[in-house]
Amino acid sequence: MQAGRDWARKPRGTIVAGVASGTGAALFWAIGFVAARHGIDAGFSPADLALHRFVWPGLAFLPLLLLRATPEFGAIGWGRALALTCCGGPPLALISYYGFLLVPLGHAGVIQPSCAALGGLAMATLVLGERLPRRRLFGALAIVGGLVIIGGESLSSFGSHGLLGDFAFMLAGFLFSIFGILLRQWRIGPIAATFAVSALALGFVPLHAAFFGFGHIVALGLWENMAQALAQGVLAGAGAIYLFARAVMLLGAGRAAVFPSLVPGFTLLIGFIVLGEVPSLTQLAGLVVVMAGFRLTQRV
């Protein structure tokens, strides 16, 4: 009951700003998923896409890092900044983009945000002590049911490799849920979170050069790289991190955790319009079950 009263006491402007931020983050993630699907089909490797996701915002924030010009970053400390980067930076991106090698866009658009919401809901209850009403528990079980439906399609249509792709999206989703809980637990603001992850992720550049090289990136030309720089670096990278962190700050970890509920619909719609990728009936059935579960998790 306390969580409900706290929610009711929030100023309307705070709630509206938090909802707008969470919705914007969901839209940016969906654009990133669609762009990643296109990028993999065009010839980018998962490592190439991860590089695009973090190198551009990292370069933008590098002068601030060198000058230590952001007081909030000093308050975070290097240890916490590294933990945030591991959960919301290149490791998460590499795992997620690898899944696109094995299963269609619809799986990424439903499974990863669903697991991010499930993990966030569970950890908000277990770690932060936020209340878990019965409706939210039933919603979480419904989400699991929807994921089982989609996983069944992977096994029948794509074999064990399809399940591996789905597992990659599940792992990425749970990593991001840890990222959200850490933001709330450590009370890290959106600017500091974006700054820390973007700047520290530049450490991925020499690793990429050593293990993957830049051949795919150069061969694919200017326009393909500019599209990925915008979609991954500006929107799904720095933009989504900032907006999600702002939603966590304004609404709390439990409620912010369920904003990924908007990602599946956004992803399937944008994927259909931009790529012409039509979701299967099984994917749509799983999406309906997942969305019903998400609706229950949203209720007080």
Secondary structure, 3 states (H helix, E strand, C coil): CHHHHHHHHCCHHHHHHHHHHHHHHHHHHHHHHHHHHHHHHHCCCHHHHHHHHHHHHHHHHHHHHHHCCCHHHHHHCHHHHHHHHHHHCHHHHHHHHHHCCCCCHHHHHHHHHHHHHHHHHHHHHHCCCCCCCHHHHHHHHHHHHHHHHHHHHHHHHHHHHHHHHHHHHHHHHHHHHHHHHHHHHHCCCHHHHHHHHHHHHHHHHHHHHHHCCCHHHHHCHHHHHHHHHHHHHHHHHHHHHHHHHHHHHHHCHHHHCCHHHHHHHHHHHHHHHHHCCCCCHHHHHHHHHHHHHHHHHHCC
